[in-house]
Amino acid sequence: MASSVRRIPRKGLGVFLLLCLVPAAALAEQWEPAVASDDSGHIYILYPQTGAVPDGPADLSSVMLSLSKDSGATWEPSRALTPPISSQSDPQIVIDPGDDHTVYATWLQNGGRDVIVAKSTDFGQSWALALATRSPDAVEKPVLAVRGRDVYAAFTYANALWVAASHDGGVRFTFAVKVLDSALNGALTGNGAVDISGNVFFAWEGYVGGRSATPQAQLFLSKSPDGKNWSTTLMDVSGLPAGCRAFRCEWGYLGAQIVVASDAGGALYALWTSSPPQAQTPAQKSERIYFAASTTGGETWSPRQDLSAARRGAKHVLPFMTAKAAGEVRVGWIDSRHTPRWTGFIRTSSSGGAVWSDEEVITAGPQGLFLRAETF
């Protein structure tokens, strides 16, 4: 798939929505891109690609990097981040909020058993690699939380969240620690953040009930001062979206999701999608988008806010959020209010979520950014 990137021009936040829009099967297979940006105009897009990789094996997927130095006006030719010795998948990329300069990436290789963390201090021109963890079996969906010399790599394995920690800037990692002992049927990472006090947070989903009459997604936020000892808060419990059972999307990105962010003042924010666990009708089962804030390091939270103006029954998916200056937070999501198409929206706050801007469509043309339902 070929990619199109549109930037929302809001200084200092750099939120992007990346969408694969144009088929390019004759060239390569590309999927699951990740994106990060800094305040000096660098945009990094990381994605796995099979085929059409210069000097790369045709049957292995390589993690590819696309880089812009001028806020997306021009792009350098895409290149493999490192020559693959085995297929690479599930990439993520983040920028250290401490310096808004250092870039970290992670992905899986060696049959999904190795979690690799890469670091660049020269805006993506060169990379140092480290093995964060090696598992006896395949793991899923690594995500990063970084600030200064603290680098954390989280992933799911055996229906649980695990975290490996580095306190020397990603050179060496500790053995991975299981975050929560709980009888889950599955788990999925959301994202992570390190606050200005050095506490690390990971947002993630745990699934219970399997194929029972009332399967649920539990939305967790786990916290640690050092990556060794963890406490976990259950932020919400969600049912399955209408029609979800046939596609097992309770395990994926049409099911309930949660993300976390922390600003320069130390405030913590959570954004998630959920529906009532006991919902019966399709309208009741459609997930809404919720926000909450904490000024106590996640110990207490504001009442959740429903941020969407969409009618009841509209489906809400794919929450995303950034926070930088104290009190400055931006949130976004995609919903189905213009069914049968999906539309992306953002809202911003400079008061830590006390007051919000009106919804704004993420534009990519005269009619805004729309996806047909079958795109999902």
N, C-alpha and C positions, 0 to 999 in steps of 0.2 A: 504494500500500500504506500502511496505517496502521502506526504504529510503537509498540512497547512497550519500555520501558527498565527494567532492573532493576539496582540498584546493589549491589555486594558491600560490606557495611559494614566496611571495614578502614581505620582512620584513616591518612591521609597518603599513600595509594596511589591511590585513586580509579580502580580498574579497572571498566570497564563492558562488558557484552556487549549490543549493540544488534541486535534482530532485527525484520525486517518480518514481521508475523504475520497481519494481517487485511486482506483485499483491500478496496481503496477505489477501484476503477477508475472509478466514476461521478464521482469528484471529480478525480482526477489520477493521473498515473503518477509513481511515486517509486522510486528505486533507489540502490544503493551509498552508504549513509550512512556518515559519519565522526563520531567522538565524541571529546571531550576534557573533562577536569574538573580543577578546582583544589581546594586544601585548604580554601577558604572557602565551598564549597557550590555553586559555579557549574558547570553542566553545559552544554556546547555540542554540539548535533547539527547537522551540515551535510549536506545532501543535494540532488541535482538533482531538479527536478520540472517536468513538462510539463503545462500546463493548470491551472486553478483558482488562478492566481497573481493577486492583486489588481493591477490596472493593468498586467498583463503580457501579452505576445502569446501567443495560444493555441497557436501552433505552435513556440515556442521553449522550451527548457528553462532554468529559472532555478535558481541555487544558493540554497537556502532555509536559514534559520537558525532552530532551535528552542532556546530558552534557559530554563534553570531557575536561580534564585538560592538555592534552598533544598534542595539535594541531591536534586532530582527530585520533591519533594512537590507543587509547582505549576509550571506552565509558562506562559511568555508566548506569545501567538499567534505562529505561524510567520510569517516575513516574508522577502522576497527580500533577500539581502545587498546587492545593487546591481542597478539596472535592467539587464536584459540587452540588449546590442546585437547579440548573436548567441547561439546556444545554448551553455550552460555545462554542463560535465560533469567527472567525476573529481575531486570535492572531497576535500580533506584539511584537518584542523584540529589544531593543537598549541598548547600553552601553554609559554611560556618557563620552563624549570626554574630559571633564575637568579633570577627574582622571583616565580614562581608567580602571575603576574598578567597579563602581556602575552599577547595571543592573536594567533596567526598562522593564516591560512587560505590555501589555494591551490586553483586549479581551471584548467581549460582553456576557451578560447573561441576565436572566429574560426576555426571549422572544426578545432579542435584544434591550431592553429598557435601560439597565444599562451598562455604560462604566466603566470597572474596570481597575485600574492601580495598579500594584504590583511593589515592590522595594526590591532589595536584595543588601546587602553590604558585603556578605560573599561568593561571587562567586556562587550564586544560591542554597545554602544549606537551607536558610530560607528566607521567604518573608513576607513583611508587605503590606496589601491591603488597598486601598482607593476607594471610589466611586467617580469617576470624574464627572459623570452626570447621571441623571435619566430622561428619556424622556417619554412623554405620549404614544409614538408609537416607533416602532423599528427604530434604526439608522443603519448606514452601515460603515464598514471598518475603525475602529479607527486606527490612527497612532500617534506616539510620536515624540516630539522634546525636548531634554533635555540638560542642561549644569548647573552644580552646583545645586543651590537650585531652579532653574527655570525649571519647568516641564509643558509641554503643551500637551494636548490630543485633537486631531482634529478628526472629523467624519463628515459624510454627513447625512443630514436629511432634508426632504421636499425640495429636489432639490437645496440644498445649503450646503456650508461648515460652520461648527460651531467649536469653539475652547473653551475648558475649561482650565484655567490656575492655576498653583500652584507656589507659591514663597517661600515655606517652605520645599522643597524637596519631594513633593508629598504627604504630610500629609492631607492638605485641598485644595479644588479646588473652584474657583469662579464659578458663574453661566456661562454657555456657552454663547458665543457671536457669532452672525451671522457675517461672515466675509465680505460678499458682497451682496448687494441688487441688484439682476439681475433676469430677467425672463428666467430661465434655465429650460430645460425639464428633466435634471438629472445632477448629480455631482458624482465624484469619487475622493477619496484621492490618492495622490501619496506618498509623505513622507515629513519629516520636518527636520529642523536643527536650532540650535541656534549658532550665531557667537560669536566671542570673545568679542564683544561690548555688548552682551546681547540682540541683536535683534533676534526675532524668525521669521522663514520663513516656509511657507508650500507650496508645489507644488501640484497642483490638476487640474482636468479636469472638465469643464462644457460643457453640451451638449445643442445645440439649433437646432431647425428645425424639431425635431421629425421624422415623416415619410414623410416629405416634399421632394421635388426633390433635395434640396441641404442641407441636415443635416450637421452640423459641430461640431467638438470638439474644444473648446476653451481651450488653455493651459495657466493656470494662475500661478503666483507666488505672494503670499500674505505675507506682512511684517508687524510686529508690534514691538514696543519697550517693550511692557508689556502684550500683550494679550488682551488689551481693545480696542485700536484704530488701525484700519487696513488700509493699502493702498495696492492696487492690481495692478500688471502689467500683461498685456496680452502679453505673450511671443511668441505665434504663434497661428495660426488657421489651423486646419486640416480637410480634408474630410474623408470619410469612406474608409477603405480598400476594395478592390474588393471582391465581394461576401459576404460582411459583413452584409448587411441589413437582409438577411434571418435568421441570427443567433443572431441579436441584439448585435453584438459584439462591436458596438460603445459605449456600456455601460460597457464594460469589458476590459480584458487585451489583446485582439487582436486589440483594438482600439488605438488611439493616447494616449501616456502617457508622463508624465514629472516627473523628480526627481531633488532634490537639495542637495548640500553639501557645507560645509564651512571648510576652512583649518585653521591651527594654526596661519597664518598670517592675517586672516580676509578676505581673498578673498572668493568670492561666485561663485559657479558653477551650471549650469543648463544643464541637458541632457534630450532630448526628442525625440520621434518619431512623424512624421507627414507626410502628403501628401498634395498636392495642393487641396484647397477646390473645385475648378471647374474641377478637373481631370475627363477625360472621359474614357480612356482606362484602362484595368487592370494594365498595366505597370505604368501608371501615378498615379494610385490610391495606389500603393504599397508604404508604408511608409519608409522613410529614417531615419537615426539616426543623430541628430544634437547636437552640444555643443556650449555653450557660457559662458564667464567669466565676472565677475564684480569685480572691486577693489573699488567701490564706494557704497558698501552696497546695491547693487541692483538698484541704481538710474540710472546708465548707464550700457550698456552691449557691449561686443565685437561683431563684426559680427558673425553670426552663422557659424559653420563649419560642413560640412558633413564628418563624421569620418569613413565611411564604404568604403571599396574597392570593395564591391559586385557590380555586374552588375546592371544597371537600371532595375527595375521590380522585384528585390528580395525584399521580405517582411522583415521588421525589427520590432521586438517586444521586450517587457520586458527590458527596459533600467535599468541599475543599476550603482551606482557610490559611491566611497568613497574618502575622502580627509582628510589628517592628517597634516603632516609637511607643512610648508609654500611652496606653489607652487606644491606640490605633490598630484596628482589626478589620479585616475584610473577609467576607465569607461568600461562598458560591455553591451552586448546585445545578442540577438539570431536572426539569419536571415535564409532565405530560399535559399541562393545561391546554396546549394547542393541539391536542390529539387529532390525527394519528402521528404527529411529529413531536419531538422533544425540543425544549428550548433551554438554554443556559442563562442563569441570572446571577448577579452579584448584588451585595449590599455592603456598605461601609459604615464604620462607627469610629469616632474620635474620642468617645467617652467610655471605652471599655464595654460597649454593648448596652449602655443605658439609653442611648438615642441612636436611631439608625436612619440612614438615607433611604430614599425610595428604591424599589427594585430597579435594576438596570439590565436590559438584555445585553448579553455578550455578543456584540455585532461582528458579522463576517460577511457583510453584503447588505443590499438594500432592505431585505426582509428579516435581518437578524440571522442568528446561527440556529439552524433547525436540522434535526436528524430524524429520518424515518424510523419508525418503531423497529423495523427489521434490522437496522444498523446495530441494535443491541442484541 
